[in-house]
Amino acid sequence: MSASPADAAPREGPKLYAELPFRARMLRAAGIAFTIYHVGAVLVGGAVSEVRGFFNPVFGFYGEGLRMTNSWGMFGKPPNSTHVTIEVDTKEGRGIVVSTTRGQDRSFFERVRDTRIRKIQGKLTEEGDRNRFGQAYLDYFCKHPPPGHTEVRVVRAVNVLHELKDDDGKVTRGASTRILFTRRCAGNAPFLPWVPRAPATAPSRGPNPGGEGEL
């Protein structure tokens, strides 16, 4: 029984790097070297200024001069987003934080569960959204005192602005807070925990913060 032409011809399979022709070896080596260099530049570009300065002779022109790693800055720099907290003044105290968009101290399940409502609360920093649903959003907190409190008198939405630094560690914006808007309340209902929970140790502004909440 004679062998078919397909059986007679040697089959081409994967080759070791050393078995490749010179041109193929050089192309593969160049691709591997570029990938390693680019990944190194991305990692260094997102590092602290001391590390970037040390590696600047190697990656400076590629990362800073050609701007080849700018699109990766979102992974290497701290976010500059801010938080929105809801504070209430009750019969028992003032400046009680009952809701915050800050999620660092929450479990994974809580962060996933609260994603949408935290996003809605975060929208209160925008004037158009405040005008559309801001008063109705604060109205919930007017009607539902936090546990252990009665008679909510005033609700405030507060924007917590975090400290920002540039790539060299210089502070470009100091930490601060600003009151977005307030709502005076009348009437209460039982507390229902459907909003992003307050931090474990809710801070208080103390007595009469800036005159807000006087009734």
Phi and psi in degrees as a GROMACS rama.xvg file:
@    title "Ramachandran Plot"
@    xaxis  label "Phi"
@    yaxis  label "Psi"
@TYPE xy
-82.1611  147.244  SER-2
-76.0228  144.3  ALA-3
-74.3228  159.589  SER-4
-58.0931  -34.3305  PRO-5
-67.2134  -35.8872  ALA-6
-73.97  -29.995  ASP-7
-74.4998  -33.1575  ALA-8
-74.9181  138.125  ALA-9
-67.6322  139.853  PRO-10
-88.1418  136.525  ARG-11
-86.3472  129.193  GLU-12
-129.016  -176.777  GLY-13
-59.3826  141.341  PRO-14
-112.77  151.049  LYS-15
-68.616  156.524  LEU-16
-56.6318  -39.9833  TYR-17
-68.0979  -20.8317  ALA-18
-87.7013  -8.20802  GLU-19
-74.6564  153.944  LEU-20
-61.93  159.402  PRO-21
-55.7025  -45.8377  PHE-22
-62.7965  -42.1442  ARG-23
-65.4372  -37.4548  ALA-24
-65.6698  -41.6024  ARG-25
-66.5606  -39.5063  MET-26
-64.2511  -43.1442  LEU-27
-67.4579  -39.3071  ARG-28
-64.4981  -40.7832  ALA-29
-64.6941  -41.4975  ALA-30
-63.6106  -43.1  GLY-31
-65.8119  -42.9231  ILE-32
-63.6497  -42.9027  ALA-33
-63.8057  -41.6862  PHE-34
-61.5263  -45.1985  THR-35
-64.1565  -42.2355  ILE-36
-64.3729  -44.4865  TYR-37
-65.006  -44.532  HIS-38
-61.345  -40.9747  VAL-39
-62.0355  -41.8469  GLY-40
-64.7752  -38.3922  ALA-41
-64.3825  -45.4233  VAL-42
-65.0183  -42.9757  LEU-43
-67.9174  -38.3139  VAL-44
-61.9954  -27.4525  GLY-45
-96.1786  5.34941  GLY-46
-87.9542  177.714  ALA-47
-69.1267  162.898  VAL-48
-60.9721  -33.459  SER-49
-63.4321  -41.7188  GLU-50
-68.4795  -42.6052  VAL-51
-61.7  -40.5546  ARG-52
-63.9486  -37.9605  GLY-53
-65.5397  -39.7961  PHE-54
-94.7861  4.63998  PHE-55
-57.3106  -38.5217  ASN-56
-60.735  -24.6252  PRO-57
-92.62  -45.0333  VAL-58
-112.006  -5.6234  PHE-59
-58.9297  -49.0532  GLY-60
-63.8877  -41.5205  PHE-61
-69.617  -45.6465  TYR-62
-81.2254  -46.5053  GLY-63
-91.4029  -41.6276  GLU-64
-71.4724  -52.8152  GLY-65
-86.7997  -9.81574  LEU-66
57.7671  43.4176  ARG-67
-86.8382  -7.26506  MET-68
-120.364  8.45212  THR-69
-60.3143  -37.4321  ASN-70
-66.6176  -11.3354  SER-71
-98.0406  2.3644  TRP-72
-60.873  -27.0286  GLY-73
-61.6579  -22.5199  MET-74
-90.7798  -17.8408  PHE-75
-107.462  -16.1855  GLY-76
-110.565  149.161  LYS-77
-65.2428  143.684  PRO-78
-66.4416  149.632  PRO-79
-107.953  18.6028  ASN-80
-71.2998  162.239  SER-81
-118.177  172.009  THR-82
-110.403  154.997  HIS-83
-120.217  124.449  VAL-84
-114.529  153.973  THR-85
-111.207  122.876  ILE-86
-113.207  146.703  GLU-87
-127.251  148.315  VAL-88
-106.378  121.881  ASP-89
-115.276  -179.065  THR-90
-62.75  -27.8389  LYS-91
-93.3884  -19.081  GLU-92
-173.33  173.056  GLY-93
-123.209  155.331  ARG-94
62.9523  35.018  GLY-95
-85.2265  120.777  ILE-96
-77.8018  118.618  VAL-97
-110.76  -10.501  VAL-98
-159.969  140.914  SER-99
-147.16  147.353  THR-100
-83.4153  -5.00104  THR-101
-67.8734  127.979  ARG-102
-119.112  6.31224  GLY-103
-62.6806  -31.9973  GLN-104
-95.6565  15.6033  ASP-105
-102.539  160.554  ARG-106
-75.7115  165.151  SER-107
-58.9849  -42.7239  PHE-108
-61.2322  -43.3414  PHE-109
-64.3618  -40.1797  GLU-110
-64.6484  -41.4046  ARG-111
-67.5236  -44.4798  VAL-112
-62.6642  -37.987  ARG-113
-95.2577  5.90108  ASP-114
-55.1897  -50.1278  THR-115
-67.4427  -44.631  ARG-116
-69.6366  -33.1578  ILE-117
-66.8392  -35.3486  ARG-118
-66.4525  -41.1656  LYS-119
-62.4894  -44.839  ILE-120
-64.207  -37.3685  GLN-121
-63.9151  -25.6621  GLY-122
-68.9655  -11.7145  LYS-123
-66.8725  -11.3148  LEU-124
-73.5556  -15.1335  THR-125
-98.8264  128.355  GLU-126
-58.3272  -42.0323  GLU-127
-61.5387  -41.682  GLY-128
-70.0752  -37.6538  ASP-129
-59.3653  -41.6363  ARG-130
-67.6587  -31.3361  ASN-131
-78.0246  -46.4485  ARG-132
-137.833  5.13029  PHE-133
-60.9732  -48.4311  GLY-134
-65.604  -38.542  GLN-135
-66.2192  -35.0577  ALA-136
-65.9367  -45.3617  TYR-137
-68.9824  -25.6943  LEU-138
-60.4804  -31.3622  ASP-139
-59.5605  -44.8151  TYR-140
-71.2759  -27.0122  PHE-141
-61.9457  -40.9423  CYS-142
-88.3051  -12.0344  LYS-143
-128.543  91.0237  HIS-144
-63.2644  150.595  PRO-145
-68.2607  160.169  PRO-146
-54.1699  135.318  PRO-147
85.773  2.78029  GLY-148
-127.568  157.008  HIS-149
-135.868  160.089  THR-150
53.4468  75.5384  GLU-151
-68.3021  127.893  VAL-152
-103.272  -40.7293  ARG-153
-141.565  142.213  VAL-154
-121.574  137.6  VAL-155
-126.182  140.522  ARG-156
-99.0028  122.43  ALA-157
-118.89  129.901  VAL-158
-93.2833  118.425  ASN-159
-95.9162  108.69  VAL-160
-93.8078  125.232  LEU-161
-84.6485  158.152  HIS-162
-66.9655  135.21  GLU-163
-116.236  143.269  LEU-164
-128.735  151.305  LYS-165
-84.6327  -174.786  ASP-166
-63.3378  -22.4642  ASP-167
-94.1839  6.22978  ASP-168
85.1326  6.01536  GLY-169
-81.0086  132.934  LYS-170
-70.6591  120.984  VAL-171
-100.792  -17.8694  THR-172
-152.765  125.203  ARG-173
-77.33  156.263  GLY-174
-67.9298  140.313  ALA-175
-161.845  172.627  SER-176
-131.776  152.953  THR-177
-143.86  139.034  ARG-178
-79.5295  122.542  ILE-179
-78.1298  -49.4322  LEU-180
-170.914  165.581  PHE-181
-130.013  165.163  THR-182
-143.247  128.267  ARG-183
-86.1037  145.953  ARG-184
-114.963  159.631  CYS-185
-155.078  118.16  ALA-186
94.0244  142.28  GLY-187
-128.246  164.239  ASN-188
-146.409  166.07  ALA-189
-59.4529  147.272  PRO-190
-70.69  132.898  PHE-191
-123.785  117.242  LEU-192
-81.6398  62.5909  PRO-193
-99.6822  -5.1338  TRP-194
-100.397  164.133  VAL-195
-54.5139  125.527  PRO-196
-66.7738  158.598  ARG-197
-74.875  159.877  ALA-198
-62.3065  160.863  PRO-199
-57.4502  -39.5035  ALA-200
-116.862  88.4475  THR-201
-67.0834  121.635  ALA-202
-70.0312  157.803  PRO-203
-128.022  143.923  SER-204
-76.8346  -8.834  ARG-205
83.7599  -172.84  GLY-206
-68.7215  131.894  PRO-207
49.4917  67.6237  ASN-208
-73.6797  97.8632  PRO-209
70.566  18.8771  GLY-210
85.5557  -5.19655  GLY-211
-67.7471  140.328  GLU-212
90.5239  3.81304  GLY-213
-69.4812  127.331  GLU-214
